[in-house]
Amino acid sequence: MAIARGCLRSRMWRGLLSSNSFPSSSICPSTKPVSKIHATAHCRNEESDAGLAAEARKRKKDKPNIFMKIIKKEIDADILFEDDEVLAFRDVNPVAPHHILVIPKREIPCISETNESDIQILGKLLDTARKMAAKEELSDGYRIVINEGKHGSQSVYHLHVHVIGGRQMRWPPG
């Protein structure tokens, strides 16, 4: 689905919207139509990313984050894998044809708040990310990303691993 003369800003962090619902407040100007998949990458900038990350950090302790709601099955998600420790599901705001999030079921706010006792779950997150890439047949390659803090544009303070693939990635990222 193309979005003419505009593109989406991050919808997930402003609340889950149906895939066909694009409120005018989430549209930013663009000079050409872009696909829904590439819309976020097209419009995001350092200022908007930092603002979203700062808002997310403020909300961190106010109420359960969106990932805890997915874990508790209070919010639907396209779940690809689940066991006692981790959950993998499709991102509702993909930046590539394949965009999967892998999260621990135990609430860990961010990578900087882990310690040596978290080594097992950190390994499990990466191993699950590898398995999801294989399941999605991303044999040409993929990117694994963990965002950390405001400058890392972390917008949900629950540790999560992005598995992004299905298109050529650019370097440097960001």
N, CA and C atoms as an extended XYZ file, in Angstrom:
522
Properties=species:S:1:pos:R:3:atomname:S:1:resname:S:1:resid:I:1 pbc="F F F"
N         0.844       -1.175        0.000 N   MET     1
C         0.000        0.000        0.000 CA  MET     1
C         0.884        1.231        0.000 C   MET     1
N         0.734        2.104       -0.937 N   ALA     2
C         1.523        3.334       -0.986 CA  ALA     2
C         0.778        4.444       -0.265 C   ALA     2
N         1.511        5.314        0.350 N   ILE     3
C         0.931        6.460        1.031 CA  ILE     3
C         1.349        7.685        0.233 C   ILE     3
N         0.431        8.272       -0.497 N   ALA     4
C         0.752        9.373       -1.401 CA  ALA     4
C         1.105       10.642       -0.641 C   ALA     4
N         2.184       11.261       -1.058 N   ARG     5
C         2.647       12.550       -0.545 CA  ARG     5
C         2.734       12.600        0.974 C   ARG     5
N         3.106       11.528        1.580 N   GLY     6
C         3.273       11.529        3.029 CA  GLY     6
C         3.813       10.203        3.495 C   GLY     6
N         4.167       10.155        4.738 N   CYS     7
C         4.649        8.893        5.274 CA  CYS     7
C         4.337        8.802        6.748 C   CYS     7
N         4.395        7.602        7.253 N   LEU     8
C         4.026        7.360        8.644 CA  LEU     8
C         5.161        7.700        9.587 C   LEU     8
N         4.827        8.236       10.714 N   ARG     9
C         5.763        8.275       11.825 CA  ARG     9
C         5.489        7.023       12.623 C   ARG     9
N         6.288        6.769       13.588 N   SER    10
C         6.121        5.554       14.361 CA  SER    10
C         4.737        5.491       14.981 C   SER    10
N         3.947        4.454       14.580 N   ARG    11
C         2.594        4.278       15.112 CA  ARG    11
C         2.615        3.463       16.395 C   ARG    11
N         3.521        2.524       16.478 N   MET    12
C         3.484        1.602       17.604 CA  MET    12
C         3.571        2.334       18.935 C   MET    12
N         4.391        3.350       18.991 N   TRP    13
C         4.650        4.005       20.267 CA  TRP    13
C         3.543        4.997       20.624 C   TRP    13
N         2.692        5.319       19.706 N   ARG    14
C         1.551        6.189       19.989 CA  ARG    14
C         0.296        5.349       20.197 C   ARG    14
N         0.472        4.045       20.273 N   GLY    15
C        -0.659        3.137       20.447 CA  GLY    15
C        -0.854        2.321       19.196 C   GLY    15
N        -1.333        1.131       19.357 N   LEU    16
C        -1.561        0.281       18.198 CA  LEU    16
C        -2.756        0.778       17.414 C   LEU    16
N        -2.571        0.913       16.111 N   LEU    17
C        -3.640        1.311       15.209 CA  LEU    17
C        -3.855        0.185       14.215 C   LEU    17
N        -5.004        0.131       13.651 N   SER    18
C        -5.224       -0.885       12.627 CA  SER    18
C        -4.338       -0.560       11.433 C   SER    18
N        -4.009       -1.561       10.657 N   SER    19
C        -3.070       -1.377        9.554 CA  SER    19
C        -3.578       -0.430        8.477 C   SER    19
N        -4.871       -0.150        8.445 N   ASN    20
C        -5.409        0.759        7.439 CA  ASN    20
C        -5.784        2.116        8.008 C   ASN    20
N        -5.396        2.380        9.233 N   SER    21
C        -5.773        3.625        9.898 CA  SER    21
C        -4.566        4.537       10.014 C   SER    21
N        -4.587        5.675        9.352 N   PHE    22
C        -3.474        6.600        9.360 CA  PHE    22
C        -3.958        7.989        9.723 C   PHE    22
N        -4.003        8.346       11.027 N   PRO    23
C        -4.472        9.666       11.403 CA  PRO    23
C        -3.531       10.742       10.883 C   PRO    23
N        -4.084       11.912       10.618 N   SER    24
C        -3.284       12.981       10.044 CA  SER    24
C        -2.134       13.387       10.952 C   SER    24
N        -2.255       13.200       12.268 N   SER    25
C        -1.174       13.570       13.177 CA  SER    25
C         0.048       12.675       13.006 C   SER    25
N        -0.100       11.526       12.325 N   SER    26
C         1.040       10.639       12.148 CA  SER    26
C         1.643       10.745       10.748 C   SER    26
N         1.256       11.742        9.999 N   ILE    27
C         1.767       11.915        8.647 CA  ILE    27
C         2.748       13.083        8.624 C   ILE    27
N         3.844       12.897        7.926 N   CYS    28
C         4.781       13.994        7.766 CA  CYS    28
C         5.004       14.208        6.274 C   CYS    28
N         5.412       15.410        5.859 N   PRO    29
C         5.512       15.709        4.435 CA  PRO    29
C         6.611       14.910        3.745 C   PRO    29
N         6.389       14.635        2.492 N   SER    30
C         7.354       13.929        1.673 CA  SER    30
C         7.182       14.401        0.242 C   SER    30
N         8.226       14.269       -0.531 N   THR    31
C         8.138       14.716       -1.919 CA  THR    31
C         7.665       13.631       -2.863 C   THR    31
N         7.633       12.385       -2.406 N   LYS    32
C         7.194       11.308       -3.283 CA  LYS    32
C         6.493       10.240       -2.472 C   LYS    32
N         5.649        9.436       -3.115 N   PRO    33
C         4.997        8.346       -2.405 CA  PRO    33
C         6.042        7.340       -1.946 C   PRO    33
N         5.803        6.749       -0.798 N   VAL    34
C         6.691        5.713       -0.292 CA  VAL    34
C         5.843        4.536        0.158 C   VAL    34
N         6.449        3.381        0.208 N   SER    35
C         5.702        2.219        0.675 CA  SER    35
C         5.546        2.291        2.185 C   SER    35
N         4.561        1.596        2.693 N   LYS    36
C         4.332        1.555        4.133 CA  LYS    36
C         5.574        1.009        4.849 C   LYS    36
N         6.236        0.037        4.261 N   ILE    37
C         7.399       -0.578        4.880 CA  ILE    37
C         8.540        0.412        5.043 C   ILE    37
N         8.749        1.277        4.059 N   HIS    38
C         9.867        2.216        4.131 CA  HIS    38
C         9.482        3.577        4.680 C   HIS    38
N         8.233        3.756        5.049 N   ALA    39
C         7.751        5.067        5.472 CA  ALA    39
C         8.453        5.579        6.713 C   ALA    39
N         8.616        4.756        7.713 N   THR    40
C         9.214        5.217        8.957 CA  THR    40
C        10.654        5.659        8.735 C   THR    40
N        11.430        4.858        8.046 N   ALA    41
C        12.820        5.207        7.809 CA  ALA    41
C        12.928        6.483        6.990 C   ALA    41
N        11.967        6.723        6.108 N   HIS    42
C        11.980        7.888        5.241 CA  HIS    42
C        11.774        9.184        6.016 C   HIS    42
N        10.905        9.183        7.024 N   CYS    43
C        10.516       10.416        7.708 CA  CYS    43
C        11.192       10.657        9.037 C   CYS    43
N        11.710        9.654        9.657 N   ARG    44
C        12.259        9.834       10.990 CA  ARG    44
C        13.500       10.702       10.938 C   ARG    44
N        13.682       11.470       11.982 N   ASN    45
C        14.884       12.270       12.098 CA  ASN    45
C        15.350       12.238       13.538 C   ASN    45
N        16.541       12.777       13.798 N   GLU    46
C        17.105       12.716       15.140 CA  GLU    46
C        16.195       13.368       16.172 C   GLU    46
N        15.596       14.494       15.830 N   GLU    47
C        14.748       15.214       16.776 CA  GLU    47
C        13.507       14.406       17.145 C   GLU    47
N        12.816       13.852       16.136 N   SER    48
C        11.603       13.087       16.442 CA  SER    48
C        11.943       11.795       17.173 C   SER    48
N        13.042       11.125       16.803 N   ASP    49
C        13.444        9.899       17.484 CA  ASP    49
C        13.805       10.181       18.938 C   ASP    49
N        14.548       11.246       19.182 N   ALA    50
C        14.929       11.595       20.549 CA  ALA    50
C        13.700       11.946       21.373 C   ALA    50
N        12.732       12.626       20.773 N   GLY    51
C        11.501       12.975       21.468 CA  GLY    51
C        10.694       11.743       21.840 C   GLY    51
N        10.573       10.802       20.904 N   LEU    52
C         9.849        9.557       21.183 CA  LEU    52
C        10.545        8.763       22.283 C   LEU    52
N        11.877        8.720       22.229 N   ALA    53
C        12.623        7.986       23.239 CA  ALA    53
C        12.473        8.633       24.613 C   ALA    53
N        12.516        9.958       24.666 N   ALA    54
C        12.352       10.662       25.943 CA  ALA    54
C        10.956       10.431       26.524 C   ALA    54
N         9.933       10.483       25.676 N   GLU    55
C         8.556       10.212       26.127 CA  GLU    55
C         8.440        8.796       26.663 C   GLU    55
N         9.060        7.845       25.978 N   ALA    56
C         8.989        6.448       26.399 CA  ALA    56
C         9.652        6.263       27.756 C   ALA    56
N        10.770        6.912       27.977 N   ARG    57
C        11.485        6.773       29.256 CA  ARG    57
C        10.631        7.323       30.405 C   ARG    57
N         9.910        8.428       30.167 N   LYS    58
C         9.028        8.999       31.197 CA  LYS    58
C         7.915        8.027       31.559 C   LYS    58
N         7.394        7.313       30.548 N   ARG    59
C         6.291        6.368       30.764 CA  ARG    59
C         6.759        5.060       31.376 C   ARG    59
N         8.056        4.856       31.432 N   LYS    60
C         8.624        3.572       31.836 CA  LYS    60
C         7.981        3.000       33.096 C   LYS    60
N         7.812        3.797       34.123 N   LYS    61
C         7.325        3.272       35.390 CA  LYS    61
C         5.856        3.576       35.635 C   LYS    61
N         5.232        4.362       34.765 N   ASP    62
C         3.844        4.754       34.973 CA  ASP    62
C         2.860        3.612       34.795 C   ASP    62
N         3.087        2.768       33.801 N   LYS    63
C         2.146        1.697       33.490 CA  LYS    63
C         2.869        0.598       32.731 C   LYS    63
N         2.248       -0.580       32.607 N   PRO    64
C         2.901       -1.664       31.865 CA  PRO    64
C         3.175       -1.243       30.419 C   PRO    64
N         4.346       -1.599       29.931 N   ASN    65
C         4.677       -1.246       28.547 CA  ASN    65
C         3.955       -2.173       27.575 C   ASN    65
N         3.973       -1.794       26.326 N   ILE    66
C         3.245       -2.524       25.286 CA  ILE    66
C         3.719       -3.977       25.168 C   ILE    66
N         5.009       -4.228       25.402 N   PHE    67
C         5.503       -5.596       25.285 CA  PHE    67
C         4.983       -6.476       26.425 C   PHE    67
N         4.861       -5.926       27.626 N   MET    68
C         4.283       -6.704       28.726 CA  MET    68
C         2.820       -7.025       28.431 C   MET    68
N         2.126       -6.101       27.776 N   LYS    69
C         0.733       -6.358       27.410 CA  LYS    69
C         0.640       -7.461       26.357 C   LYS    69
N         1.615       -7.511       25.453 N   ILE    70
C         1.654       -8.591       24.456 CA  ILE    70
C         1.960       -9.919       25.142 C   ILE    70
N         2.918       -9.918       26.056 N   ILE    71
C         3.265      -11.138       26.791 CA  ILE    71
C         2.051      -11.681       27.547 C   ILE    71
N         1.283      -10.777       28.157 N   LYS    72
C         0.100      -11.178       28.938 CA  LYS    72
C        -1.127      -11.435       28.060 C   LYS    72
N        -0.952      -11.300       26.742 N   LYS    73
C        -2.026      -11.523       25.760 CA  LYS    73
C        -3.164      -10.509       25.901 C   LYS    73
N        -2.847       -9.325       26.419 N   GLU    74
C        -3.823       -8.237       26.501 CA  GLU    74
C        -3.913       -7.497       25.167 C   GLU    74
N        -2.868       -7.622       24.354 N   ILE    75
C        -2.809       -7.024       23.019 CA  ILE    75
C        -2.431       -8.129       22.045 C   ILE    75
N        -3.115       -8.184       20.919 N   ASP    76
C        -2.798       -9.181       19.896 CA  ASP    76
C        -1.480       -8.851       19.218 C   ASP    76
N        -0.780       -9.889       18.827 N   ALA    77
C         0.458       -9.751       18.060 CA  ALA    77
C         0.579      -10.965       17.155 C   ALA    77
N         1.308      -10.797       16.062 N   ASP    78
C         1.582      -11.903       15.146 CA  ASP    78
C         2.782      -12.661       15.711 C   ASP    78
N         2.508      -13.574       16.627 N   ILE    79
C         3.558      -14.298       17.354 CA  ILE    79
C         4.121      -15.412       16.477 C   ILE    79
N         5.454      -15.427       16.367 N   LEU    80
C         6.159      -16.427       15.564 CA  LEU    80
C         6.780      -17.524       16.412 C   LEU    80
N         7.111      -17.175       17.657 N   PHE    81
C         7.750      -18.142       18.552 CA  PHE    81
C         7.498      -17.710       19.992 C   PHE    81
N         7.292      -18.718       20.847 N   GLU    82
C         7.128      -18.434       22.269 CA  GLU    82
C         7.560      -19.642       23.073 C   GLU    82
N         8.289      -19.387       24.149 N   ASP    83
C         8.577      -20.415       25.139 CA  ASP    83
C         8.488      -19.757       26.512 C   ASP    83
N         9.037      -20.375       27.535 N   ASP    84
C         8.918      -19.832       28.895 CA  ASP    84
C         9.723      -18.553       29.110 C   ASP    84
N        10.732      -18.306       28.267 N   GLU    85
C        11.639      -17.179       28.492 CA  GLU    85
C        11.535      -16.047       27.480 C   GLU    85
N        11.211      -16.363       26.225 N   VAL    86
C        11.216      -15.337       25.176 CA  VAL    86
C         9.966      -15.417       24.304 C   VAL    86
N         9.736      -14.319       23.607 N   LEU    87
C         8.611      -14.214       22.682 CA  LEU    87
C         9.121      -13.494       21.439 C   LEU    87
N         8.768      -13.989       20.259 N   ALA    88
C         9.142      -13.344       18.994 CA  ALA    88
C         7.871      -13.072       18.203 C   ALA    88
N         7.770      -11.857       17.673 N   PHE    89
C         6.579      -11.465       16.929 CA  PHE    89
C         6.947      -10.419       15.878 C   PHE    89
N         6.057      -10.247       14.906 N   ARG    90
C         6.289       -9.258       13.853 CA  ARG    90
C         6.066       -7.845       14.395 C   ARG    90
N         6.950       -6.933       13.992 N   ASP    91
C         6.820       -5.527       14.374 CA  ASP    91
C         5.623       -4.937       13.637 C   ASP    91
N         4.785       -4.160       14.338 N   VAL    92
C         3.620       -3.539       13.699 CA  VAL    92
C         4.013       -2.338       12.848 C   VAL    92
N         5.254       -1.910       12.966 N   ASN    93
C         5.745       -0.773       12.197 CA  ASN    93
C         7.051       -1.184       11.506 C   ASN    93
N         6.979       -2.107       10.543 N   PRO    94
C         8.198       -2.657        9.945 CA  PRO    94
C         8.977       -1.633        9.122 C   PRO    94
N        10.302       -1.765        9.184 N   VAL    95
C        11.174       -0.909        8.372 CA  VAL    95
C        11.786       -1.696        7.211 C   VAL    95
N        11.383       -2.950        7.084 N   ALA    96
C        11.849       -3.822        6.004 CA  ALA    96
C        10.789       -4.899        5.797 C   ALA    96
N        10.877       -5.626        4.685 N   PRO    97
C         9.894       -6.682        4.442 CA  PRO    97
C         9.793       -7.707        5.586 C   PRO    97
N        10.897       -7.947        6.281 N   HIS    98
C        10.900       -8.832        7.444 CA  HIS    98
C        11.415       -8.019        8.631 C   HIS    98
N        10.578       -7.844        9.647 N   HIS    99
C        10.973       -7.096       10.845 CA  HIS    99
C        10.325       -7.783       12.038 C   HIS    99
N        11.149       -8.475       12.789 N   ILE   100
C        10.695       -9.275       13.929 CA  ILE   100
C        11.308       -8.716       15.203 C   ILE   100
N        10.536       -8.732       16.269 N   LEU   101
C        11.042       -8.347       17.583 CA  LEU   101
C        11.131       -9.592       18.445 C   LEU   101
N        12.239       -9.718       19.163 N   VAL   102
C        12.444      -10.817       20.098 CA  VAL   102
C        12.621      -10.182       21.476 C   VAL   102
N        11.768      -10.582       22.424 N   ILE   103
C        11.779       -9.965       23.747 CA  ILE   103
C        11.861      -11.020       24.843 C   ILE   103
N        12.472      -10.651       25.983 N   PRO   104
C        12.412      -11.559       27.127 CA  PRO   104
C        11.049      -11.429       27.795 C   PRO   104
N        10.550      -12.497       28.344 N   LYS   105
C         9.266      -12.421       29.056 CA  LYS   105
C         9.435      -11.748       30.414 C   LYS   105
N        10.640      -11.799       30.933 N   ARG   106
C        10.949      -11.079       32.178 CA  ARG   106
C        11.245       -9.630       31.805 C   ARG   106
N        10.690       -8.717       32.557 N   GLU   107
C        10.866       -7.306       32.221 CA  GLU   107
C        12.288       -6.852       32.549 C   GLU   107
N        13.010       -6.503       31.495 N   ILE   108
C        14.347       -5.924       31.592 CA  ILE   108
C        14.260       -4.629       30.794 C   ILE   108
N        14.407       -3.466       31.425 N   PRO   109
C        14.186       -2.197       30.728 CA  PRO   109
C        15.119       -1.955       29.536 C   PRO   109
N        16.401       -2.233       29.685 N   CYS   110
C        17.334       -1.949       28.594 CA  CYS   110
C        18.618       -2.743       28.795 C   CYS   110
N        19.420       -2.801       27.761 N   ILE   111
C        20.644       -3.604       27.791 CA  ILE   111
C        21.613       -3.096       28.857 C   ILE   111
N        21.620       -1.787       29.106 N   SER   112
C        22.554       -1.236       30.099 CA  SER   112
C        22.167       -1.617       31.527 C   SER   112
N        20.974       -2.120       31.728 N   GLU   113
C        20.546       -2.530       33.059 CA  GLU   113
C        20.661       -4.042       33.260 C   GLU   113
N        21.404       -4.699       32.376 N   THR   114
C        21.659       -6.130       32.550 CA  THR   114
C        22.977       -6.307       33.303 C   THR   114
N        23.196       -7.518       33.791 N   ASN   115
C        24.461       -7.831       34.451 CA  ASN   115
C        24.819       -9.282       34.143 C   ASN   115
N        25.841       -9.785       34.808 N   GLU   116
C        26.312      -11.140       34.506 CA  GLU   116
C        25.240      -12.202       34.718 C   GLU   116
N        24.296      -11.958       35.596 N   SER   117
C        23.240      -12.953       35.827 CA  SER   117
C        22.268      -13.034       34.649 C   SER   117
N        22.350      -12.074       33.723 N   ASP   118
C        21.461      -12.060       32.554 CA  ASP   118
C        22.094      -12.675       31.305 C   ASP   118
N        23.283      -13.214       31.437 N   ILE   119
C        23.987      -13.759       30.268 CA  ILE   119
C        23.154      -14.828       29.562 C   ILE   119
N        22.514      -15.696       30.306 N   GLN   120
C        21.729      -16.768       29.684 CA  GLN   120
C        20.578      -16.207       28.849 C   GLN   120
N        19.825      -15.250       29.385 N   ILE   121
C        18.682      -14.709       28.628 CA  ILE   121
C        19.171      -13.885       27.439 C   ILE   121
N        20.296      -13.198       27.578 N   LEU   122
C        20.836      -12.433       26.448 CA  LEU   122
C        21.236      -13.375       25.314 C   LEU   122
N        21.864      -14.489       25.661 N   GLY   123
C        22.210      -15.496       24.655 CA  GLY   123
C        20.967      -16.093       24.012 C   GLY   123
N        19.949      -16.333       24.816 N   LYS   124
C        18.695      -16.892       24.303 CA  LYS   124
C        18.028      -15.919       23.329 C   LYS   124
N        18.076      -14.611       23.637 N   LEU   125
C        17.499      -13.611       22.718 CA  LEU   125
C        18.199      -13.656       21.366 C   LEU   125
N        19.533      -13.695       21.367 N   LEU   126
C        20.273      -13.734       20.097 CA  LEU   126
C        20.073      -15.055       19.362 C   LEU   126
N        20.030      -16.153       20.094 N   ASP   127
C        19.794      -17.438       19.450 CA  ASP   127
C        18.397      -17.482       18.829 C   ASP   127
N        17.409      -16.934       19.523 N   THR   128
C        16.051      -16.887       18.976 CA  THR   128
C        16.010      -15.968       17.752 C   THR   128
N        16.745      -14.865       17.795 N   ALA   129
C        16.821      -13.970       16.628 CA  ALA   129
C        17.389      -14.726       15.425 C   ALA   129
N        18.439      -15.510       15.652 N   ARG   130
C        19.039      -16.315       14.571 CA  ARG   130
C        18.024      -17.311       14.017 C   ARG   130
N        17.297      -17.965       14.903 N   LYS   131
C        16.299      -18.945       14.471 CA  LYS   131
C        15.165      -18.285       13.676 C   LYS   131
N        14.763      -17.085       14.079 N   MET   132
C        13.693      -16.376       13.358 CA  MET   132
C        14.173      -15.972       11.962 C   MET   132
N        15.426      -15.562       11.857 N   ALA   133
C        15.981      -15.220       10.541 CA  ALA   133
C        16.002      -16.456        9.641 C   ALA   133
N        16.356      -17.602       10.194 N   ALA   134
C        16.351      -18.849        9.412 CA  ALA   134
C        14.921      -19.215        9.011 C   ALA   134
N        13.983      -19.070        9.941 N   LYS   135
C        12.580      -19.381        9.657 CA  LYS   135
C        12.032      -18.491        8.546 C   LYS   135
N        12.464      -17.229        8.511 N   GLU   136
C        12.028      -16.286        7.484 CA  GLU   136
C        12.845      -16.416        6.186 C   GLU   136
N        13.782      -17.357        6.173 N   GLU   137
C        14.638      -17.629        5.013 CA  GLU   137
C        15.416      -16.395        4.576 C   GLU   137
N        16.054      -15.732        5.526 N   LEU   138
C        16.853      -14.537        5.238 CA  LEU   138
C        18.301      -14.925        4.941 C   LEU   138
N        18.470      -15.830        3.992 N   SER   139
C        19.795      -16.370        3.669 CA  SER   139
C        20.728      -15.349        3.031 C   SER   139
N        20.184      -14.249        2.501 N   ASP   140
C        21.029      -13.203        1.920 CA  ASP   140
C        21.547      -12.233        2.975 C   ASP   140
N        21.097      -12.397        4.211 N   GLY   141
C        21.572      -11.570        5.311 CA  GLY   141
C        20.455      -10.810        5.990 C   GLY   141
N        20.782      -10.275        7.133 N   TYR   142
C        19.824       -9.529        7.943 CA  TYR   142
C        20.607       -8.704        8.962 C   TYR   142
N        19.915       -7.835        9.637 N   ARG   143
C        20.533       -7.000       10.666 CA  ARG   143
C        19.853       -7.290       11.996 C   ARG   143
N        20.663       -7.359       13.050 N   ILE   144
C        20.172       -7.475       14.416 CA  ILE   144
C        20.493       -6.162       15.110 C   ILE   144
N        19.472       -5.571       15.747 N   VAL   145
C        19.631       -4.256       16.380 CA  VAL   145
C        19.054       -4.292       17.788 C   VAL   145
N        19.788       -3.683       18.721 N   ILE   146
C        19.273       -3.409       20.062 CA  ILE   146
C        19.462       -1.921       20.287 C   ILE   146
N        18.371       -1.195       20.473 N   ASN   147
C        18.444        0.237       20.744 CA  ASN   147
C        18.585        0.448       22.248 C   ASN   147
N        19.397        1.430       22.626 N   GLU   148
C        19.660        1.704       24.038 CA  GLU   148
C        19.517        3.191       24.334 C   GLU   148
N        18.582        3.529       25.190 N   GLY   149
C        18.453        4.889       25.690 CA  GLY   149
C        18.009        5.917       24.663 C   GLY   149
N        18.027        7.171       25.099 N   LYS   150
C        17.548        8.280       24.280 CA  LYS   150
C        18.321        8.406       22.963 C   LYS   150
N        19.627        8.427       23.012 N   HIS   151
C        20.407        8.592       21.779 CA  HIS   151
C        20.369        7.355       20.905 C   HIS   151
N        20.039        6.222       21.479 N   GLY   152
C        19.864        5.002       20.700 CA  GLY   152
C        18.448        4.846       20.187 C   GLY   152
N        17.596        5.840       20.466 N   SER   153
C        16.188        5.856       20.041 CA  SER   153
C        15.392        4.679       20.576 C   SER   153
N        15.671        4.294       21.828 N   GLN   154
C        14.873        3.247       22.445 CA  GLN   154
C        13.516        3.840       22.791 C   GLN   154
N        12.472        3.303       22.196 N   SER   155
C        11.144        3.884       22.400 CA  SER   155
C        10.200        2.998       23.210 C   SER   155
N        10.642        1.791       23.559 N   VAL   156
C         9.921        0.955       24.520 CA  VAL   156
C        10.979        0.466       25.509 C   VAL   156
N        10.794        0.783       26.775 N   TYR   157
C        11.782        0.399       27.778 CA  TYR   157
C        11.504       -1.001       28.306 C   TYR   157
N        11.656       -1.934       27.380 N   HIS   158
C        11.646       -3.370       27.628 CA  HIS   158
C        12.631       -3.897       26.592 C   HIS   158
N        13.719       -4.475       27.049 N   LEU   159
C        14.762       -4.952       26.146 CA  LEU   159
C        14.151       -5.711       24.977 C   LEU   159
N        14.569       -5.388       23.769 N   HIS   160
C        14.083       -6.101       22.591 CA  HIS   160
C        15.135       -6.097       21.492 C   HIS   160
N        15.148       -7.186       20.749 N   VAL   161
C        16.078       -7.370       19.643 CA  VAL   161
C        15.280       -7.286       18.354 C   VAL   161
N        15.718       -6.408       17.453 N   HIS   162
C        15.098       -6.303       16.127 CA  HIS   162
C        15.841       -7.242       15.184 C   HIS   162
N        15.102       -8.026       14.423 N   VAL   163
C        15.658       -8.824       13.326 CA  VAL   163
C        15.059       -8.209       12.064 C   VAL   163
N        15.925       -7.595       11.251 N   ILE   164
C        15.459       -6.826       10.097 CA  ILE   164
C        16.111       -7.391        8.842 C   ILE   164
N        15.294       -7.726        7.842 N   GLY   165
C        15.852       -8.284        6.617 CA  GLY   165
C        14.887       -8.221        5.459 C   GLY   165
N        15.331       -8.778        4.345 N   GLY   166
C        14.503       -8.803        3.147 CA  GLY   166
C        14.785       -7.657        2.194 C   GLY   166
N        15.781       -6.844        2.506 N   ARG   167
C        16.210       -5.768        1.623 CA  ARG   167
C        17.664       -5.445        1.945 C   ARG   167
N        18.295       -4.702        1.062 N   GLN   168
C        19.682       -4.303        1.288 CA  GLN   168
C        19.744       -3.263        2.408 C   GLN   168
N        20.547       -3.525        3.420 N   MET   169
C        20.753       -2.575        4.502 CA  MET   169
C        21.857       -1.591        4.091 C   MET   169
N        21.777       -0.415        4.627 N   ARG   170
C        22.797        0.603        4.336 CA  ARG   170
C        23.709        0.767        5.552 C   ARG   170
N        24.920        1.252        5.283 N   TRP   171
C        25.875        1.528        6.352 CA  TRP   171
C        26.450        2.902        6.132 C   TRP   171
N        26.603        3.728        7.113 N   PRO   172
C        26.260        3.449        8.496 CA  PRO   172
C        24.769        3.580        8.749 C   PRO   172
N        24.258        2.841        9.740 N   PRO   173
C        22.846        2.978       10.092 CA  PRO   173
C        22.599        4.295       10.811 C   PRO   173
N        21.362        4.693       10.885 N   GLY   174
C        20.990        5.905       11.625 CA  GLY   174
C        21.285        7.117       10.862 C   GLY   174
